[in-house]
C-alpha cells in the first residue's frame, strides 16, 4: 500500500491546496471539539472553577510541549525536501530517526510535567481555588506525552508525504473514545479534572498506535520498520537544524502567553474562567487558520526540494488569501454567537461569560492577522530556514507582548484586561509584515542562485 499521498510538485495548485488543507482543518477542529468536551463536561458537572483550572494549564502545557513539537516540524520538512528531490534513502533514515526522537522527547516531558507542574502553576499565580485541580490535571496529562509525541511526529511525516486524511481518521477514533471516557470518569466515577486528564491519555495512546500501524503499512520511502529504528546522525542534525529553532519559537511564543495568563490570573477566578472558555472557542478559528501554515510549509518544502521556485510564489498567494478569508469569516461568526457559545462552557456565572465576551471582542476581529503570520512562518520554514522566523517571532511577538506588559500595562489607566488583549493584534501585525518582507528577500536570493 502506497498510502494516501499527493504530488505537490505537479498539477493545479488551488485545488490541491484546498483538498490537502481541508483534512488538516477537520483534524484540528475535531481535536478541539474533543478538548472542548473536556471543558463542557467538567463545567456542567463540576462548575466554573474546574473550567478555569483546566483552561489555566493551556499556556503552560504549550510552553513545555512546543519545544518538542518543533522537532516534529523539523522531521516533516526534512521528509518533504527528501521526497521533492527524490532522495528515498534520506527519507527512510529520517523516518527511522524521528520515532526514537519522539520517544525520548515524550519521556523528558513526562518527567518535567509530573514533578514540576504545581511549582510552575504557583509561579503563574494560578488562583488558589483552582491550583490543586490544575496541578492534578497537569500531572496526569503529562503521563501521556510519549504517545502524544509519537502521534505528532508520525502525523508530520504523513503530511509531508501528502497524506492528511489518515491523521484525521485516527484522531476521530481517539476523540470519540476520549468523549466516552470523559462521561464515564467524570459523571459516573466523580473524578473531576483527573478523569478528563486520564481520558486524554488513553485516547492519545490509541492515536499513537494507529499512526505507527499506518507508517508500517506504507510501501514507499516513508515505510516504518521497527528493526530499522535508529538515530542517524546526519538526519538528526537536519531535524534539529530546522526543528530546534521552531521549538524555541513555539516555546517563547507560549512563554509570552504564560506571562499574559499570569496577568489575567491576577484579576481573579471569575475573569480566569471567562478567559479560559473564550480561549477554547478561539481555538477553533486558530486551528483552521494554522492548517494553511502546515500546507504552506509542506508544499513549499517539496517544491523547494524539486527546485520549482515559481510554484512557491503561487503557493504563497493562495495560502495568504485563503487564510485571510477563513480567519475573517470565522472570527465574525464566533463574535455573532459569542454569548451562546460561552454559555455552553459556563452555566453558573453570568459575570464570567461577560469577561469571556470581552476577550472575544478584542481577539476575534483582528484574528486573521495571526493566520497571516503563521502562513509566512510556514513559507520560510519550507525553504529550510528556521532560525529567521524564530528571531522575528521573538522580536515581534514575545518582545512586543513583554514590552506591553512591563511598560504599558503598568500605567494605571492601561492596567486593564482590555489592554492586555490589545497586545495580541499589535504583535501579530508587526510579525507578519516583517516575515513577509524576509520571505521575499529569501526568494530573490534563491532565484539568483538558480540562475
N, C-alpha and C positions, 0 to 999 in steps of 0.2 A: 504493500500500500504506500503510494507516494505521499499521501496526506493532502489535506486541503491547502493548496498553495496558489499564489497569484504571481504572475510575471509583472513586476513593477517597471520593467525597463522597456516594454513594448506596448503598443496599442494606445487607445484613447485614455487620457489621464482622468478627466472629470468622472466618468462612470466608474473607473477602477478605484479612485479615491473614495467615492461615496460608498461603493459596495464593500470596500475594505474597512471604512470607518464605522459604518452602522453597527456591526457586531461588537466593536470596541465600546461604542456608546451604550449599547444594550447591556454589555458585561458590567460596565461601571454603574449604570443605573440600577441593575439588579443587585449588585453588591451593596449599593446604598439603601435600596429597599429592604434588604435583609438587615443591614445595620440599623435602619430606621425602625425595623420591627423590634430590635433590642430596646430602643428608647420608648417606643409605644407601649410595649409590654410592661416595662418597669414603671413607666409613667402612669399607666392606668391601674396597675396592681400595687405599686409601692409608693407613688407620689412624686412631686416635683424635685424633692431632694435627691432621689435616685437618678432622675433625668440629669440634674446638674452634676452629680458625681461621675456618671459615665461620660457626659459631654466635656467635663473639665479635663479628662485624660487625653482627649484627642490631640491637642497640640503637643503634649509631652510625648505621647506614643510616636507621633510623626517625627519629632526631633530625633528620637532614638533609632527609629526604623529606617528613616530616609537615607542615612549614610550607606546602609547595605542595599537598599533598593537601587541606589545609584550604581552599584556594581552590576546589577541585573541589566541596567541600561547599557553599560559597557559591553556586556555579553551580547546583547541584542545588536548593537551597532557593529561589533566585530563579525558576527554571523552575517549581517546584511552586506557588509563590504566583501566578505568572502564569497557569498552567493553571487553578488553582482560581477565580481571579477573571475568567477569560475574556479576558485581555489577550494576544491572539495575537501582536501586533506586538512586544510586550515580550519574549515567549518567544523569538521568532525572533532578535531582536537579541542576547539573552543567549547563545543557541547559537553565533552567529557571532562573539561576543566571547570565548567560553570556549575555543575551539580555538586561536586565536592566543596566548591566555594560557597554554595548556598547552605550546605550542611554546617560548615564552620561558622558562617555568618549568623545563622539561626541559633547555634549553641552559645555564641558570645552574647547575643541579645537576651537569651533566656537568663543567663547568669546576672547580667546588669539589671534586667527588669525585675527579677524576683527579689534581689537583695537591696535595691536602691529606690524602688518605686515610691515608698512612703516619704523618704527623705526629699526626693525631687518634688513631690506634691506639696510638702511643707514649705519648701523654698519658693514655690509658686503662690504661696498664701491661699491655698485652697480653703474655702470656708470650713470651720471646724465641724459643722453639721454634716458635711459631705466627705471629709477627709478619710474616715475609716472605710466607707463604702468605695471611694475612688481607689484607695490603696489595695483593697481586696480584689477589685476588678482587674487592676493592672497586673498584680502578681499572677493571677490565674491566666490572664490573656497572654503573658509573655512565656508561659509554659508551652505555647503552641507555635512559637516563632520559627522553629525549624521547618515545620510544614508550610508555613506562610512563605518563607524564603524559597523553598523548592517550587511552590506554585508560581511565584513572581519570576524567578529565573527561567523556569520552563515556559511560561507564557511569553516572555521576552524572546526566547528562541523561536517559538512557533510563529509569532507575529513577524519576526524578521524574515522568516521563510514565506510569509504571505498568508498564514493561516490565522485568521482572527475568530473563526467560528468555534473551534474546539474549546478555547478558554471560556467562551460564552456558555457552551453546553455543560462544561464541568462546574462552572460557578453556579449555574442554575440548580444542578443536582445538590451541590453543597449548601446552597442557600435555602432550599426547601427543607433540608434536614435541620439547618440552623433554626428556622422558624418553629418547626415542630418541637425541637428540643427546648427552645425558649419557653414555649407554652407549658411543657411538661415540668421543667425545672423551676420556673417562677410561679406558675399558678398552682401546680399540684404539690411540689416539694417546698414551696415558700423560700427559695434560695436567694431571692432578690438579685442584686447585680452579679453575685457569684455564679448564679445559674446562667445568666446571659453570657458571661465570660467562658464558662465551661462548654456551652453550646457552640460558641465561636471556635474553640479549639477542635472539637470533634469534626465540625464541618470543614475546617482547614485541612485536617488530616485526609479527609475524603478527596478534596480538590487536588491536593498534592499527589495522592496515589493515582488519580485519573490522568494527571499531567505526565507522570512518569510512564504510565502504560502507553499513552499516545506517542511519546517520543520513542519508545521501544518498538512500536509498530510501524514507524516510518521506514521507507526504503530508499531515502535519499541521504545526503551528507549529514542531515540532522538526526539520523537514527542513533538512539542511545543503546549502548551495550554495557551492562553492568561490569563485565570483566575488563572493560577498557577504561573505566573511571580512573582518572589520573590528573594531577595538576601539572599541565605542561607549561614550562617556564615562559616561553615566548607568548603563548596565548594569554596566560595570566597577566603578563606585563601589559599586553594590549588592553585587556579588560580593565585593569587598574588605571591605565593612562586615560581612558575615557570615563570609566565608572567612578573613580575616586573623586575627581573634581565635581562630577554630577552629584555624588553623595554629599560632599561638603556643601554644595549649593543647596541641596534639599534640606540638609540639617540646619544650615544657617538661616534659610528661609523659615523653617519651622521654629528656630530659636527666636526670631523676631515675633512670631505668633505666640510663643510661650510667654515672652515679656508682655505682649499686649494682653494675653489671657490673665497674667498676674495682675495687671492694672484693672482688668474687668472684675477679677475676683475681689478687688478692694472695695467694689461698690455693693458687695453683699450677695447672699444666696439667691435672692429673687431675680436680680439682674443676671446672675450667672445662669440660672435656669432658662430664662428667656433667650439669652445669648446662645446657649447650647442647642436649643430647639431650632433657632434661626440658622445656626451653622449647619445643622443636618439638612435642612431644606436647601440651603445654598449649595450643598454638596452635589445635588442632582444637576444643577446648572454647571457647576465646575467640571464634573466628570465628563459631561457632554462636550464641553469646550476642550478639555485636556485630551480627549480622544484624537482631536486633529493634530495635537502636538506629537502623539505617537505615530500617527500617519505620516506627518511631515518628516519625522526622524527616519523611519524605515524606508519610505520612498526615496528620500534624499540619499540615504545610505547605500541602497542598491544601485541607484543611478550614478552616484559618485564612484562606486566601485567599478561600474561598467564604463566610466568616462563620458557619460551622456549629460553634460553640463547644461545644455539648453533646456532639457526637460525639467531640471531643478528650478529654473526661474518660473516655469509654468506651475510646478508644484507649490511654490511659494504663494503665488497669487490665488490659486484655487483654495488653498488651506486658509489663507488670511480672510478671504471673502466669506468662506463657509463658516469660520469660527465667529466672525462678527455677526452674521445673520443669526446663528444659533444662540450666541450669548445675549444679544439684544432681545430676541423674541422670547426666550425662556425667562429672562430676567423680568420682563414686563408681565408675563403670565403669572409668575410667582408673586409679584407685587399685587396684582389684581386680586389674588386669592389668599393673601398673606394671613389674614385673621383666621380663616377657615383651616389653613394648613397648620398654623401654630396650635390651634385648638385640638388637633389630632394628638399632639405630644403632651400638652399641658391641659389638665382638666380641673385643677384645684387652685389656680391663681390667675385671675384676670390681669393683675399687675405684671406678672412675669410675661404674659402674652403681649402686653403693651411694650415692654422693653425689647421683646423679640421683633416687634414691628419696627421699632426704631432702627435696629441693626439692618433689617432687610431693606429699608428705605435708603440707607447710606451705602449699602453694598451692591444691591441688585441693579440699580440704574447704570452705574459705570462698569458692571462686571465684565462686559465684553473686552475691556482693556486687559484684564487678566488672561483671557483667552488668546488675544493677540500676542501678549508677552510670551506665553507658553509655546505658541507655534514658532516664533522666531528662535526660541531656545532649542526646539527640536530641529529646526533647519540647520543651525550652526553645529549642533552635535552630530547630525547626519553627515556633515562634511569632515567629521573626525576631530573636530576641535571642541574640547570640553572645558578647558581652562578659561577661555574667554567668556562664555556665558556665566561661569561661576563668578568671575571677577565682577562682571556687570551686575549680576544679581546681588552680590554682596554690597556693592556701592549703591545700586538703585533701589533695592527693596529693603535689605537689612539696614543699610546706612540711613536712609530717609526715615524709616519707621523708628529706629532707635533715637535719631536726632529729634524726631517729633515728640517722642515720649519724654526725653530728658530735657528738652528745651521748651517746646510749645505747650505740651501737656502740663507743665509745672506752672505756667502762667495762670493765675486764678480764674480769669474769665474764659480760659480754654480748658480748664480742668473738668471735663465732662465726658460722658460716654459717647456723645456725638462727635466730639473732637477726636477721640481715638479711632472711630470708624472712618473718619475723613482721610486718615493717613494711608489707608489701603489704596484708594483710587489714585492718589498722587504718586505713590511708589510704582504702581502698575504702568502708568502712562510714561514716566521717566525711563523705566527699564525697557519697555517695548521700543521706544524711539531710538534708544542707544543701541539695542541689539539689531534692529533693522538696519541701521547705519553700518554696523560692523559686518553684518551678513553680506551687504552689497560690496564692501571692500574685499572680503574674502573671495567672493565670486569673481571679481575683476582679476584678482591675483591668480586664481585657478585658471581662468580663461587665458591669461597671458602665458602661464606655464604650458598649457595645452598647445598653444601656437608655436 
